[in-house]
Structure formats: structure tokens, C-alpha cells
Amino acid sequence: MSTPSVLALRQVTKSFGPVEVLHGVTLDLRAGEVLALIGENGAGKSTTMKILAGIEAPSGGRILLDGEEVSFGSLHDGEEAGVVMIHQEFNLAEQLTVEQNIFLGRELRKGLLLDKARMRRLTREYLARIDCQIDPDTLVSKLSNSDKQMVEIAKALSRDARVLIMDEPTAVLTGSETRILFEQVRALKASGTAILFTSHKLGEVAEIADTVTVLRDGTLVHDGPARDITEDQMATAMVGRDVSDLFPDKPEAAPGREVLLRVEGLSVPGRASDISFELHRGEILGIAGLIGSGRTEAMEGLCGLRPATSTRIEIGGTPVSISRPGDALAHGLCYLTEDRKLRGLLLDKGMRENLTLQALHKYGRVLIDFAAEERALDQAIDEFDIRAGARTMRVGNLSGGNQQKLLLAKVMQSEPMILIVDEPTRGIDIGTKQQIYAFLRKLAEDGHGIVVISSEMQEVIGLSDRVMVMRSGRLAKVLTGDQITEDIIVRHAMGVGTGSTERVA
């Protein structure tokens, strides 16, 4: 006999205007169990979680708490009932400290005064539970994305939740941080907390879930024990097609290919030192390394996004000087940021404005040719399979996968010959990953040079023709062919590989 539900949905629908995005969804969150809710971007996962947490009201159907119908009018109502959500997008006040964020709106008092000593002690306890060493006095704005996620988790722990909803909690965490999080999830399970967990990393789902529920296009297409479904079956249920061939085939090595980019002695103060490499026409060059290895900073320095020095940079055999992003673009070198929401897109603007922003000179000098922009958007929607309820909708309302495809379309408006892509599929479902991988390989086949920076080991291995491994701001090794394995990459990333540095000839 199954455990009674703590929180449940019964035939819930949700419409935004005339468009119904959830179609009769039923699910049960039980005490001491983890339900993994998975699906493609745009499948309805976020809407379902927001209804459970009280952020959105259902258009139809019922929400049950301990078997009784309830109606949460707000996120506060949900939290008062013991339903706490860790958002994928950080819900933190950047200019407040870690301690202030954890108790924001629930400050502890001793008489008329704030009980700062107790809040400080409890903050340290919550952080210690997830093995996080952040100083409670640190401003959130000074934290890395992974540290911000740990603060979100600590904040949720402080709520003593009966139901904990975790929206992509591991998207910005390292492997060790994810293991710590999963230890805490198991402890919460043991204490009787009901947990809803979403992730695009299906290996994590298989590891942590008791039940797997799959949404596709707003409809529940699978619901059952995690032990009864494989990762391949999860992926197929999510996208409605076979995704076993996730990565496109790699071409056979072509010796003597033209060098598109040659970098010698690239250094970024305090971040990377003496990086030298080559990128060939038609090649995908992966960059692997642990968090803090200098991967992103080195490439940002190369593209003029942060101060950097170099002995020599050649593009197409011609020496160039790059001190700002405009210089890089002028030479056909474009960087696609890992942070699409803060640095890549204007979330309050529409798709048309975002698409053409980086290449406005193509659409008029004094007055903008809006008709030409609309034609460009038509082409981008078709070429990149961007799916939106309306072409005029705010970019912030697009799913993560469609935002990433729009960002790719935006950078390609500059017609670069060399594209550096940082974390191309972070927080993106497996079906959209397959599309992006195919697009990057097609670019390489068309003669572009591609650099992919990624924290996902299988992505680096499956996509790259060669792999640069970085460690502590330096180039540790360049791997080719059969050397591109997880074991060898990790060994060099951690400094236990054979040989410490390699210069690319």
C-alpha cells in the first residue's frame, strides 16, 4: 500500500490567455520520497512547480494538501503550509549578506531588537549541513553561481519544509557539491520530507529519484517507479523520439587543416597564464577543467571581455590585436556567454530586438529597417527551431532551451568564422541538446572553427575533436583520438596525469 500524498495535483490545467499549457496533470508527492519531474524545456515543468508552490493558480483541477483541497494565493501561503521552492533563477537579494538573505522576511527577534547572534549561529549551522564554508557576512553579489545555489539550499533548509521543490538545483554545482546536496536530500527523505526534483541530467534522476514523472507538451506521458525506467527510456519519453545518438558523428582527422586561430602566451591577470593553442578550420576544440581552472576567464580575455596580454594572436594567418569585444567581432571571433540571462539576452525585450542587437549595422545606420529585422527573425525561428507562443513575447518568458537557441541565432548574426561557446547546454533538456550539438557540428562542417567550454564531461568527450585540459590557470594537456576519455581528462584536470604541460604545435 502506497504512502499517502502530502501534496498532490488532480487533473490540473493551466492556461495563459487562450493557450492551455497544462492538460490535466495528476501527480503525488509523498513523505520520504523523491519525485523527479522531467521533460523538455517548455514541457510544463516550471508551471507545474509554480502551481504546487502557490506562485501560479491553476485554471482547472484541484490541489490537495494531506488529502484536503487547498488554494494557495501566493508563494507566502505555500511556505506557510510547509511548501518551499528552490528556484532555478536565484531568488536572492544581491546587496544583502548571506545571513540576511537566509532570514529575509523572517528575522528573529529578542524583544524589540534583532537576535543577530542566534541568526548568525543558525546560518552557520545551515551552511555546515551542506558542507559550505561561506562567511555569513559575505555579500551575495560577491558569490559565484555555485555558492549562490548553496545559499538557496541553506535558505530552504531554514524553512523546515514538509515539501521541498527543487528546480534544477545542480545546474551550476560541481560534482562534489552535487554529492553533498544529494546527501542532504537523502537526509531530508529520511526525516519524512516530500521532495520534487527536476534536472536535465538524467543520471542524477536515476540516482536520486524514487518516482519519475515525465511531461511532454503539457501532458503527463509517464509516471512510475524510477527502477522501472532507464535513462534512454526517460529521454525518449521526454522528446517523443529516439535520442540514443545524442552526439553527431565526428569526422575522421584531417591532417594539415588550415589554422584559423593561433594563440601564443595568452595570460589573464590572476586567472590564466601562458596559454598557447591552435584551432583548425572545421574543428570543434573542447576545453575541460575543474571549476576555477581558468577556462572561461582565458577565453573572455582572448575576446576582449577582460584585461589580457598575449605574445601573439593570429586569425586566418594574420596577426591581430584584441583589446575589446568589438575588435574580436571585427576579426570574425565571437564569444557566446555561459550566462544567457544576465549577459547574453535582454529578458524584458522581444525576440526581434535581441536577435539583431549585436549586428544592428546590418539593419540601418540612422533608422532601423524593422521589416528586415522581422525577416531575419523568421529565418532564425525556422533555422534554430525557436518555439514561442508568440513572436512578440518577452524573451524572459521563453524556456531555457529556446533562450539558448535565440542566443545562438543572435551571435551568428555577426557571421563569425570562429565561435567560442561557453557551457552551450547548461540547464537545457536532452532534445534541445541534441539540436544544439547538431548545429555546432554543422557549423564546423561548413568551415567554421568552434571552441566549446563545458563542465559536462560527456559533452566534452562526445562533441570534441580535440580537448584542451586546463588546471590552475594553465594548459595541462591537449588530448586527441583515443586519449579523449573521462579518466584521462580527470587525471590531467586534477594534476595526476603523466606530463604537466603541453604546447600545441
Secondary structure, DSSP 8 states (H G I E B T S, - for coil): ----EEEEEEEEEEEETTEEEEEEEEEEEETT-EEEEE--TTSSHHHHHHHHHTSS--SEEEEEETTEEE---SHHHHHHTTEEEE-SS----TTSBHHHHHTTTS--EETTEE-HHHHHHHHHHHHHHTT----TTSBGGGS-HHHHHHHHHHHHHTTT-SEEEEESTTTT--HHHHHHHHHHHHHHHHTT-EEEEE-S-HHHHHHH-SEEEEEETTEEEEEEEGGG--HHHHHHHHHSS--S--S-------TT--EEEEEEEEEETTTEEEEEEEEETT-EEEEEE-TTSSHHHHHHHHTTSS--B-SEEEETTEE---SSHHHHHHTTEEEE-S-IIIII--TTS-HHHHHHGGGGGGG-SSS--HHHHHHHHHHHHHHHT---S-TTS-GGGS-HHHHHHHHHHHHHTT--SEEEEESTTTT--HHHHHHHHHHHHHHHHTT-EEEEE-S-HHHHHHH-SEEEEEETTEEEEEEEGGG--HHHHHHHHHT-SSSS-----
